[in-house]
Every structure is written in C-alpha cells, then in structure tokens.
Amino acid sequence: MAETLEIHANKSVEEKYKLLSTQLKHLLVKEDKLLSNLSNFTAALKQTFEKISWVGFYLYDGNKLFLGPFQGKIACTQIEIGKGVCGKAAAEKQTVIVPNVEEFPGHIFCDPDSKSEIVIPIIKAGKLLGVLDLDSNDYNSFNDVDKQYLEILCDFLAEEIFNN
C-alpha cells in the first residue's frame, strides 16, 4: 500500500476503526523494521482520530517499559511495571480506560493537558511485549468501542508484526 491513509471525518468511531484496521493490515508488513511499523501505526491513529492528543508505545525489556515510537508531545522515557496507567495495564495484562486521569491514583503526569487515557497491553503467547498508550485533552474520550478495536489492532501487531 502506498503511504497514504484514507480518512472519513464524518464516519462514526467504529466505522473509522474498521477502515483503519483494513488499511493497517496492508501498510504494516513483517518485512519492515519493527520501529518503522510502530511509527506508522502511531501516525495512522493520530491522523484518524482528532480526539487523540498523544499516542505511542512503551516497549517491555523484561524489567521496565521504555518509550518507543510516538506522536505528540515529549514523553516519559521509562515506566516501572505497576506504576501509572501504563504500568498497571502491563502488570495486569489488561486494558485500562481512565475517563479522568486526575482521579487515577498514581497517574504519571507526562503531559499536564492530558485528561483521559486508554492503555492496551501487547501480549504474545502470554508474554508482555509492551503497551499502546493513547491520551486525550478531553475527559471521557475512550470507551468500549476504542477498547474493542485497539485490542484487535494490538493482537495483530503481536501476531504479525513483532518478531519476538
């Protein structure tokens, strides 16, 4: 696929995810470097959804989460497992949706403008590879539709793109 992305601003969130999912499966290819694929993945999400103020990966090295490819403001470079929203999602290997980050105990404030967040763990054969983190400058930006499709996309990354 050429490095273009078809985006329909007037479509529902679910319709946008369906179109994005189809396109990502052609844009991202195993033969490319992981860094390149993850970079295009974050760019595609940021371009598709105006509600996203920051999107990026934290990759697991067996000890901590380290900043990977992202789109948005500068970010924290390391997160301990169990700390903040990313660390909690990694520790529990479960998606975490936070409607209001100010009400999340232990939230790590990398960006003071961030108001809500969703973090999806990336898991392959029970092994944590990292997390996908999305922030919004608005409260209550993420819901079960986001969770459903982002989990599908992260499963695709784990099975088809990560080389581990």
Summary of the structure (lengths in Angstrom):
residues: 164
radius of gyration: 14.7
end to end distance: 24.6
largest distance: 43.1
contacts: 505
relative contact order: 0.17
helix: 37%
strand: 24%
